[in-house]
Amino acid sequence: MKKTLLAISCLFALQACGDASQVNTLTFAVKTADFNIIIPAKGELKAAAKKMVSAPRSNRGTLILSWLVEENSMVKKGDVVAKFDGEQHLLKRKTANLELEKNQLTRANTQSTLAISQSSIESQSVVVAQEMAMSQRFSIDDISVYSKNEIIDQLLNSEFLIAKEQYLDWSKGSKMAQGNAKIELLQLQGKTHSDKVAMHTKALENLNVLAPNDGIFVYEKNWRGEKVRAGQSLWSGSKIGSIPDLSKMQAKLYVLETQASGLLIGQVVNINLDAYPDKNIVGKVAKIASIATPKQRNNPVKYFEIIVDIAITDSTIMKPGQKLSAKIVVANHQSTLSVPNQALYQKDGIYWLYVADGGQFERRDVIVGQRSLTKSQILSGINNGDRIALTKPEEVDPS
């Protein structure tokens, strides 16, 4: 009898220990339910196709934007949408014109100097020719009649005239070559100045930017996210704005880098415009940026840029640049089991849970499906109604 009472007392003591383990451990009852993974995002509408409007490409260097049509204005093809300041080109054209006039004067002066030089050489050549003719006409035929000094003087005079004639011929050719080379150089310099005048004249004719087609004019943003504005300096060919095709819209979304796990092309996106929060717009992920980047300078927070194709575009309320909120459906499973991430343990690719069994907890390996930031889908290993430990139990069945 005493042995029986002792055994019963031990049994109650063991049961009390097991119950105490469960009482000290938080548990969660696993139930079949829908398992969804939704990633929130913010962004704006954009046109799937658009005609770009750029600064004149024929103008070199920087241009100052003096006027810009109001954003979201309706424009017609050929309307002026932007004007650039022409003071810089006017000043440069004036300078080029002055240089061209100076070049023309220098060239005319060079040609005149060359002509005078050639005329002088020709005059000297005529005189030398006449002196040589006289020298030959009155040459000494009988050397016995003249003294030696007279004979030497005449011979020296003939040699001098021959040498002078040769020098004048060389001088004429040399000065002609030098003069022509200088004139050619001046002509090349003049062409450079003339080209500059033509370039700045053409630039002044292209200071107005025209709309390529009918539509709404939307300002373009630079890499810092800043829109173009009047008074800004732009390079030739820089993008000013665009005229979007409103018949097909897209959504540009920004997803936090820490929340982007599981994003795939083709996933469904539910969109709500800030201006029309009650209207639900459906789309699908069309493009995902390869790397996350900051939206603003000096901000370390990074986002993935997502492009979403919108199924149906309502052009009466949907305009480029409208702000919106979106929910990207990463997972949508019905009647499945899921557990809080804090209850799931993992090592070497093996996942397990601690499941209540009687008065104790046992380790049970499971196969995990998709995971969110807070919950994980369980494909097998536990059953509906099982209670699992949310924290590691103090006593665990080694089996």
C-alpha positions in Angstrom: 0.0 0.0 0.0 2.8 2.4 0.9 4.6 1.5 -2.4 1.4 2.3 -4.3 1.0 5.6 -2.7 4.7 6.5 -3.4 4.3 5.6 -7.1 1.2 7.8 -7.4 3.0 10.6 -5.6 6.0 10.4 -8.1 3.6 10.4 -11.1 1.9 13.5 -9.9 5.3 15.1 -9.3 6.5 14.3 -12.9 3.2 15.6 -14.3 3.5 18.8 -12.3 7.0 19.3 -13.7 5.8 18.8 -17.3 2.9 21.2 -16.7 5.2 23.7 -15.2 7.5 23.6 -18.3 4.5 24.4 -20.5 3.2 27.1 -18.1 6.7 28.8 -18.3 6.8 28.7 -22.1 4.7 30.9 -24.4 2.9 28.8 -27.0 1.0 29.4 -30.2 -1.8 27.3 -31.7 -1.1 26.6 -35.4 -4.3 27.0 -37.5 -5.0 26.8 -41.2 -5.4 30.3 -42.7 -4.5 32.5 -45.6 -0.8 33.4 -45.8 0.0 36.6 -47.7 3.2 38.5 -48.1 2.6 42.2 -49.0 5.4 44.7 -49.7 4.4 48.3 -49.3 5.8 50.9 -51.7 5.5 54.6 -52.6 6.0 56.2 -56.0 4.4 58.1 -58.9 2.8 57.6 -62.3 4.8 57.8 -65.5 4.0 57.3 -69.2 5.1 54.1 -70.8 6.1 56.1 -73.9 7.0 59.7 -74.3 8.6 62.2 -76.8 11.6 63.8 -75.3 12.2 67.6 -75.6 15.9 68.6 -75.4 18.1 71.7 -75.6 19.2 72.5 -79.2 22.0 70.1 -80.2 23.4 72.5 -82.8 24.5 74.9 -80.1 27.9 74.2 -78.5 28.7 74.7 -74.9 26.3 75.6 -72.1 23.0 77.4 -72.6 21.0 79.4 -70.1 17.3 78.5 -70.0 15.4 81.9 -69.9 11.8 80.7 -70.1 9.9 77.4 -69.8 6.2 76.7 -70.4 4.3 75.9 -67.2 4.4 72.2 -66.3 1.4 70.0 -67.3 0.3 72.6 -69.8 -1.5 71.4 -72.9 0.7 72.2 -76.0 0.2 71.8 -79.7 2.8 70.6 -82.2 5.1 73.6 -83.1 4.3 75.6 -79.9 7.3 77.2 -78.2 7.9 75.3 -74.9 11.3 76.7 -73.9 13.5 79.7 -74.8 17.2 80.0 -74.2 19.2 83.3 -73.6 21.1 84.5 -76.6 23.3 87.2 -75.0 26.3 84.9 -74.9 26.0 84.0 -78.6 25.5 87.7 -79.5 28.7 88.6 -77.7 30.6 85.8 -79.3 29.3 86.5 -82.8 30.3 90.2 -82.3 33.8 89.2 -81.3 34.1 86.8 -84.2 32.9 89.5 -86.6 35.6 91.9 -85.3 38.3 89.2 -85.6 37.0 88.5 -89.2 37.2 92.2 -90.1 40.7 92.5 -88.6 41.7 89.4 -90.6 40.4 90.9 -93.8 42.3 94.2 -93.2 45.5 92.3 -92.5 45.1 90.2 -95.6 44.4 93.3 -97.7 47.5 95.0 -96.2 49.6 91.9 -96.8 48.5 91.7 -100.5 49.2 95.4 -101.0 52.7 95.1 -99.4 53.4 92.1 -101.5 52.3 93.9 -104.7 54.5 96.9 -103.8 57.5 94.7 -103.1 57.0 92.8 -106.4 56.7 96.1 -108.3 59.9 97.4 -106.6 61.8 94.3 -107.6 60.6 94.4 -111.1 61.6 98.1 -111.4 65.1 97.2 -110.1 65.3 94.3 -112.6 64.4 96.7 -115.4 67.2 99.1 -114.3 69.7 96.2 -114.0 68.7 95.0 -117.5 69.3 98.4 -119.0 72.7 98.7 -117.2 73.7 95.3 -118.5 72.7 96.3 -122.0 74.7 99.5 -121.8 77.7 97.5 -120.4 77.5 95.1 -123.3 77.1 97.9 -125.9 80.2 99.7 -124.7 82.3 96.7 -123.9 86.0 96.7 -124.5 86.9 95.1 -127.8 90.6 96.1 -127.9 92.1 95.8 -124.4 95.2 97.5 -125.6 93.4 100.8 -125.8 92.4 100.9 -122.1 94.3 100.9 -118.9 94.3 97.9 -116.6 92.2 99.7 -114.0 89.5 100.6 -116.6 89.5 97.0 -117.8 89.1 95.6 -114.2 86.3 98.1 -113.4 84.4 97.1 -116.4 84.7 93.4 -115.7 83.7 93.9 -112.0 80.7 96.0 -113.1 79.5 93.2 -115.4 79.9 90.6 -112.7 78.0 92.8 -110.2 75.1 93.3 -112.6 74.8 89.6 -113.3 74.9 88.9 -109.5 72.3 91.6 -108.8 70.0 90.2 -111.5 70.2 86.8 -110.0 69.6 88.2 -106.5 66.5 90.1 -107.7 65.1 87.0 -109.4 65.6 85.0 -106.1 64.2 87.8 -104.0 61.1 88.1 -106.3 60.4 84.3 -106.0 61.2 84.2 -102.2 59.0 87.2 -101.3 56.2 85.9 -103.5 56.3 82.5 -101.8 56.4 84.1 -98.3 53.6 86.5 -99.2 51.4 83.8 -100.6 52.0 81.6 -97.5 51.0 84.4 -95.2 47.9 85.1 -97.3 46.9 81.5 -97.2 47.3 81.4 -93.4 45.2 84.5 -93.1 42.6 83.0 -95.3 42.4 79.9 -93.1 42.2 82.1 -90.0 39.5 84.1 -91.7 37.5 80.9 -92.5 37.7 80.0 -88.8 36.3 83.4 -87.8 33.7 83.1 -90.5 32.6 79.7 -89.3 32.3 81.0 -85.8 30.0 83.8 -87.0 27.9 81.3 -88.9 27.8 79.0 -85.9 26.6 81.7 -83.5 24.1 83.0 -86.0 22.6 79.5 -86.3 22.6 79.2 -82.5 20.6 82.5 -82.3 18.1 81.1 -84.8 17.7 77.9 -82.6 17.1 79.5 -79.2 13.4 78.5 -79.2 12.5 74.8 -78.6 9.2 73.6 -80.2 6.8 70.9 -79.2 7.3 67.8 -81.4 3.6 66.8 -81.0 0.4 67.6 -79.2 0.1 66.7 -75.5 0.9 67.6 -71.9 4.4 69.1 -71.3 6.1 67.5 -68.3 9.4 68.7 -66.8 12.4 66.3 -66.8 14.3 65.5 -63.6 18.1 65.2 -63.3 20.0 62.4 -61.5 19.4 64.2 -58.2 15.7 64.2 -58.7 15.5 68.0 -59.4 13.3 69.4 -62.2 14.7 71.8 -64.8 13.9 75.5 -64.1 14.3 78.9 -65.7 17.8 80.4 -65.2 19.5 77.1 -65.2 22.6 76.4 -67.3 22.2 73.3 -69.6 24.5 71.6 -72.0 23.6 71.2 -75.6 21.2 68.2 -76.0 20.3 68.1 -72.3 16.7 66.9 -71.6 14.3 69.6 -70.7 11.0 67.8 -70.6 8.7 65.3 -72.4 5.3 65.0 -73.9 4.0 61.6 -72.6 1.6 59.3 -74.3 -1.3 59.3 -71.9 -3.0 56.2 -73.3 -0.6 53.9 -71.5 0.6 54.6 -68.0 3.1 52.9 -65.7 3.9 53.2 -62.0 7.4 53.9 -60.8 7.7 52.5 -57.2 10.4 52.6 -54.6 10.8 49.7 -52.2 13.0 49.7 -49.2 16.1 47.5 -49.6 15.3 45.8 -46.3 11.7 44.9 -47.5 12.5 43.8 -51.1 13.0 40.1 -50.4 10.9 37.9 -52.7 10.3 40.5 -55.4 9.8 39.0 -58.9 8.7 40.1 -62.3 5.1 39.4 -62.9 3.8 39.8 -59.3 0.5 41.6 -58.9 0.5 45.1 -57.6 -2.5 47.0 -56.1 -2.2 50.8 -56.5 -4.1 53.7 -55.0 -3.6 57.2 -56.2 -3.2 59.8 -53.4 -5.7 62.0 -55.2 -8.2 59.1 -55.6 -7.6 56.8 -52.6 -10.9 54.9 -53.1 -10.0 53.8 -56.7 -8.0 50.6 -56.9 -5.7 50.2 -59.8 -4.1 46.8 -60.7 -0.8 46.2 -62.4 2.1 43.8 -62.6 5.8 44.1 -61.9 7.6 44.7 -65.2 11.1 45.7 -64.2 13.2 45.5 -61.0 16.4 47.5 -60.6 19.5 45.4 -60.2 20.9 47.4 -57.3 19.4 49.5 -54.5 20.3 53.2 -54.6 19.4 56.3 -52.4 16.5 58.5 -53.5 18.2 61.6 -52.2 21.8 62.8 -51.8 23.4 62.4 -48.4 20.7 59.9 -47.4 22.0 56.4 -46.7 18.6 54.8 -47.0 18.5 52.7 -50.2 15.5 51.7 -52.4 14.9 49.4 -55.3 13.2 51.1 -58.2 10.3 49.0 -59.6 8.4 49.6 -62.8 4.8 48.4 -62.9 2.7 47.9 -66.0 -0.9 49.1 -65.3 -3.6 46.9 -66.7 -6.2 49.6 -67.6 -5.3 53.3 -68.0 -7.9 55.9 -67.1 -6.6 59.0 -68.8 -9.3 61.2 -67.3 -7.8 60.9 -63.8 -4.3 59.4 -64.4 -1.5 61.9 -65.2 2.3 61.6 -65.1 3.8 62.6 -61.8 0.8 61.8 -59.6 1.8 60.4 -56.2 0.6 56.9 -55.2 0.8 54.1 -52.7 1.1 50.5 -53.7 1.1 47.0 -52.3 3.1 44.3 -54.1 1.7 40.8 -53.6 4.7 38.6 -53.2 2.7 35.6 -51.8 -1.0 34.7 -51.7 -1.6 31.2 -50.3 -5.1 30.1 -49.1 -5.7 27.5 -46.3 -2.1 26.9 -45.4 -0.1 26.7 -42.1 2.2 29.5 -41.0 4.1 30.2 -37.8 5.8 33.3 -36.3 9.5 33.6 -37.4 10.6 33.7 -33.7 9.3 30.1 -33.2 11.4 28.7 -36.1 14.9 27.5 -35.6 17.5 26.7 -38.3 20.9 25.2 -38.7 22.8 23.9 -41.7 19.7 24.3 -43.8 17.4 22.3 -41.5 14.4 24.0 -39.9 12.5 22.8 -36.8 9.9 23.8 -34.2 9.3 22.8 -30.6 5.8 21.2 -30.5 3.8 20.5 -27.3 3.3 16.8 -26.8 1.4 15.9 -23.7 3.2 17.7 -20.8 6.4 18.2 -22.7 7.9 19.7 -25.9 9.5 17.8 -28.7 11.7 19.0 -31.6 10.0 18.5 -34.9 11.7 19.1 -38.3 9.6 21.0 -40.8 9.8 22.1 -44.5 9.5 25.9 -44.9 7.8 27.6 -47.9 7.8 31.3 -48.4 8.8 33.7 -45.7 7.8 37.3 -44.8 9.4 39.6 -42.3 7.2 38.2 -39.5 5.9 34.8 -40.5 6.9 31.7 -42.4 4.8 29.2 -44.4 5.1 25.6 -43.2 4.6 23.0 -45.9 5.0 19.8 -43.8 6.0 18.7 -40.3 3.2 20.0 -38.2 -0.6 19.7 -38.2 -3.5 22.0 -37.8 -4.1 22.6 -34.1 -0.6 21.8 -32.9 0.7 24.1 -30.2 4.3 25.3 -30.8 6.7 27.1 -28.4 7.4 30.8 -29.2 10.5 30.6 -27.1 12.9 27.7 -26.5 11.4 25.4 -23.8 13.4 24.8 -20.6 13.0 21.1 -20.9 12.9 19.4 -24.3 12.4 15.7 -25.2 15.8 14.7 -26.7 14.0 12.5 -29.2 
